[in-house]
């Protein structure tokens, strides 16, 4: 997860600098919010689900689905509040937010794939094979 965090931080920084050049402070804030939302969304999964999976592997799919539903609702509420209450949309560029969120999501996923391929983490156990 360390590689994914560093990659996400780098892509977010590039997004903030680029958006600030193109759109000023509103662009920089939008890019920063986009990067932080993606890191919170994707970074919370291993942190919170790993103890649940270790406690009971049988309930891990249901736990993961429930946690994903809660995170999705939280992101929708966050975006609703961000763009409806008190004119926050006038201070945050939705284009910079969206583009940075997309770029950070792709970079995070690529970093995770690279890490898992490099670590060669077993995803199933063959020890019970007859």
Order of alpha helices (4+ residues) and beta strands (2+ residues): alpha-alpha-alpha-alpha
